[in-house]
Amino acid sequence: MGGPLPLGYDVVSRLLVVNEAEAATVRRIFDDLVQERSATMMVRQLAIDGLTTKTGRKFCKQAIYKILHNRMYLGEINHKGKNYPGAHLPIITQQQWDDAHAVLDSDRRERWRDTKAKDAPASPLRGLIIAPDGERLIPTYTIKKGKTYRYYVPNRVGHFGAGASKVCTIPAEPIEALVVAQVEDALSAPAVVQAVWEQACKSSPQISEPEVVLPMRRLASMWSNLFAAEQQRLVRLLIEKVVLSDSGLEIVWCDAGWNALSAELSPSTIGAELAEMEAA
């Protein structure tokens, strides 16, 4: 057997045998997906319960998706892209596999549909903008002649009214557009792509460079076709804060967000969806 040993199995006399303690975790992951329908919630609960991957790391969403797409747990092996019955025992039933993949297929189709159907968040930079003196700006709006005008104002102004702060009120659309454009540029910047790839290797040594780099390139090229809500979700994922200064603004990137993005770009998650969108 090539590649890393999957959770749930040990090698004895060159044969795969079921590790019952680990197999229980594998079965739980398939069953929990059907119940929870949220890999994020599963990651949190697995950490609380002290369950780890084969290498002793905490579970991330990517690790969960890899388990959910590994047909070895059905007692099969993959050779040159085709699946065959293996000599090892299965850990899950065909019904567990089918139930979990029904959820995965449904969520995959509905993710883009739901994003389109829902109204985009009114204030994607809520809580992220910081004034030169460290004060946080909060969103607000006014309506004039039936038209809505959105702004970010200093926290003190929002609570105590005009004059409570020396920081100016900022129109929302221009600064949001500028920040979104910088995220789009960062996705295709060689230094950023390299950094995300290196971080992905730390958490998943078995991942190949194309599995990270190609989806990032697709995401950058497809950025303008993403729904506004999905763009804004990625902005909030990747940015820790936006610091204003007399010379402009500085974006402080969120390391954890880029790590999370590298997991989302795996072939079994958003990476596959981007490939489908690109081919459509």
C-alpha positions in Angstrom: 0.0 0.0 0.0 1.4 3.4 -1.0 0.9 6.7 0.7 0.3 7.5 4.4 -1.6 5.0 6.5 -5.2 6.1 6.9 -6.9 6.6 10.3 -8.6 3.3 11.3 -6.0 0.9 10.1 -2.6 -0.5 11.2 -0.2 -2.6 9.2 0.5 -6.1 10.5 2.7 -8.5 8.5 2.3 -6.1 5.6 -1.5 -6.4 5.7 -4.0 -3.7 6.7 -5.9 -4.6 9.9 -8.6 -2.5 11.6 -7.6 -0.4 14.6 -10.9 -0.5 16.4 -10.2 2.6 18.5 -9.5 4.7 15.4 -12.2 3.0 13.4 -14.8 4.3 15.9 -13.6 7.8 15.1 -14.0 7.2 11.4 -17.5 5.8 11.8 -18.4 8.8 14.0 -17.2 11.2 11.3 -19.5 9.7 8.7 -22.4 9.5 11.1 -21.9 13.0 12.5 -21.9 14.6 9.1 -25.4 13.2 8.5 -26.5 14.6 11.8 -24.7 17.9 12.0 -24.3 18.7 8.3 -21.4 21.0 9.3 -17.7 20.1 9.1 -17.0 23.3 11.2 -19.1 22.0 14.1 -17.5 18.6 13.8 -14.0 20.0 14.0 -15.0 21.9 17.2 -16.6 18.8 18.8 -13.8 16.4 17.9 -11.3 18.8 19.5 -13.4 19.0 22.6 -13.5 15.2 22.8 -9.8 15.0 22.4 -9.9 13.0 19.2 -7.0 13.4 16.7 -5.8 12.3 13.3 -3.5 9.4 12.7 -0.5 11.7 13.3 -1.9 13.1 16.5 -3.0 16.5 15.1 -6.3 18.1 15.8 -8.9 17.5 13.0 -9.4 20.3 10.5 -12.1 20.4 7.8 -9.7 19.1 5.2 -8.8 16.0 7.3 -12.5 15.3 7.7 -13.2 15.7 4.0 -10.3 13.3 3.1 -11.8 10.7 5.4 -15.3 11.2 3.9 -13.9 10.6 0.4 -11.6 7.7 1.1 -13.2 4.5 -0.4 -10.7 2.4 1.5 -13.2 2.6 4.4 -15.6 0.6 2.2 -12.9 -2.2 1.9 -11.8 -1.0 -1.5 -8.4 0.0 -2.9 -7.7 2.6 -5.7 -5.4 1.7 -8.5 -4.8 4.1 -11.5 -8.0 5.9 -10.8 -10.2 2.8 -10.5 -11.6 1.2 -7.3 -11.3 -2.6 -6.6 -12.2 -4.9 -3.7 -9.3 -4.9 -1.2 -8.0 -7.6 1.1 -8.7 -5.5 4.1 -12.0 -5.3 6.1 -14.3 -2.3 5.7 -14.8 0.1 8.5 -18.1 1.6 7.4 -21.1 0.2 5.6 -22.3 1.2 2.1 -25.3 2.8 3.7 -23.1 5.1 5.9 -21.1 6.1 2.8 -24.3 6.8 0.8 -25.9 8.8 3.6 -22.8 10.9 4.1 -22.3 11.5 0.4 -25.9 12.5 -0.1 -25.2 15.3 2.4 -22.0 16.3 0.6 -23.7 16.4 -2.8 -26.6 18.4 -1.5 -24.4 20.9 0.4 -22.2 21.3 -2.6 -25.1 22.2 -4.9 -26.9 24.4 -2.3 -23.8 26.3 -1.2 -23.7 28.4 -4.4 -27.5 28.6 -4.7 -28.0 29.8 -1.1 -25.2 32.3 -1.5 -27.1 33.8 -4.5 -30.5 33.7 -2.8 -29.5 35.4 0.4 -28.9 39.1 0.6 -25.2 40.0 0.8 -24.1 41.2 4.2 -24.6 45.0 4.4 -21.3 45.6 6.1 -18.5 43.1 5.1 -15.9 45.0 7.1 -17.8 45.2 10.3 -15.4 45.0 13.2 -12.3 45.1 10.9 -11.6 48.8 10.4 -9.2 50.4 12.9 -8.6 54.1 13.2 -5.0 55.5 13.6 -5.6 56.0 17.3 -6.8 52.4 17.7 -10.5 53.1 17.8 -12.7 50.6 15.9 -15.1 51.9 13.3 -18.7 50.5 13.1 -21.1 50.4 10.2 -24.1 52.8 10.0 -26.4 54.1 7.3 -28.8 56.8 6.3 -31.7 56.8 3.9 -32.3 59.9 1.7 -35.1 60.0 -0.9 -35.4 56.2 -0.7 -31.7 55.5 -1.3 -29.5 53.9 1.3 -26.1 55.4 2.0 -23.7 53.3 4.1 -20.8 54.5 6.2 -18.2 53.4 8.8 -18.0 55.7 11.8 -15.8 55.7 14.9 -17.3 53.6 17.7 -17.6 56.7 19.9 -19.6 58.5 17.3 -21.9 55.5 17.0 -22.5 55.5 20.7 -22.3 59.2 21.7 -23.0 61.1 18.5 -21.1 63.5 16.1 -18.2 65.2 17.7 -17.3 62.4 20.0 -14.3 61.4 17.9 -11.7 63.2 15.8 -11.8 60.3 13.3 -13.7 61.0 10.1 -16.7 59.1 8.8 -15.8 56.9 5.8 -18.2 56.0 3.0 -18.6 52.2 2.9 -18.5 51.3 -0.8 -15.1 52.8 -1.8 -13.2 51.3 1.1 -14.9 47.9 0.7 -14.1 47.9 -3.0 -10.5 48.7 -2.3 -10.2 45.9 0.3 -11.9 43.4 -1.9 -9.5 44.3 -4.8 -6.5 43.8 -2.5 -7.8 40.3 -1.5 -8.2 39.5 -5.2 -4.6 40.6 -5.9 -3.2 38.7 -3.0 -4.8 35.4 -4.3 -2.6 35.5 -7.4 0.5 37.1 -5.8 3.4 34.5 -6.1 4.6 35.2 -2.5 1.1 34.7 -1.1 0.5 31.5 -3.1 3.9 30.2 -1.9 3.2 31.0 1.7 -0.2 29.2 1.6 1.3 26.2 -0.1 4.0 26.0 2.6 1.5 26.3 5.4 -0.7 23.6 3.8 2.4 21.3 3.8 2.8 21.8 7.5 -0.7 20.7 8.3 -1.0 18.0 5.5 2.4 16.8 4.4 0.9 14.4 1.9 -0.8 17.2 -0.1 0.7 18.0 -3.5 1.6 21.5 -4.7 -0.9 21.5 -7.6 -3.7 20.7 -5.1 -3.2 24.1 -3.5 -1.7 26.3 -6.2 -4.2 25.4 -9.0 -7.3 26.1 -6.9 -5.8 29.4 -5.8 -5.3 30.4 -9.4 -8.8 29.3 -10.2 -10.2 31.3 -7.3 -8.3 34.4 -8.4 -9.4 34.1 -12.0 -13.0 33.3 -11.0 -13.2 36.0 -8.3 -15.4 38.4 -10.3 -17.9 35.6 -10.9 -18.3 34.8 -7.2 -21.5 36.0 -5.5 -21.0 39.0 -3.4 -21.7 37.1 -0.2 -19.0 34.6 -1.0 -16.5 37.3 -1.8 -17.3 39.0 1.5 -17.0 35.6 3.4 -13.5 35.2 2.0 -12.6 38.8 2.9 -13.6 38.2 6.5 -11.8 34.9 6.6 -8.5 36.3 5.3 -8.3 39.7 6.9 -7.6 40.3 10.6 -8.0 44.1 10.4 -7.8 47.1 8.2 -5.7 49.9 9.8 -6.3 53.4 8.6 -3.5 56.0 8.4 -2.8 59.4 6.9 -1.2 57.7 3.9 -4.0 55.2 3.2 -4.8 51.8 4.7 -2.9 48.7 5.7 -4.4 45.3 5.6 -3.3 42.9 8.3 -3.8 39.4 7.0 -5.1 36.6 9.3 -2.7 33.6 9.3 -5.4 31.3 10.6 -7.7 32.4 7.8 -5.1 31.6 5.1 -4.6 28.2 6.7 -8.3 27.6 6.6 -8.4 28.7 3.0 -5.7 26.1 2.1 -8.0 23.4 3.5 -11.0 24.8 1.6 -9.1 24.6 -1.7 -8.6 20.8 -1.5 -10.0 18.8 -4.5 -12.9 17.5 -2.3 -14.2 20.9 -1.3 -14.4 24.3 -2.9 -11.4 23.4 -5.1 -13.6 21.0 -7.0 -16.5 23.6 -7.2 -14.1 26.2 -8.7 -12.9 23.7 -11.3 -16.6 23.0 -12.3 -17.4 26.7 -12.5 -14.3 27.3 -14.6 -15.3 24.6 -17.0 -18.9 25.7 -17.3 
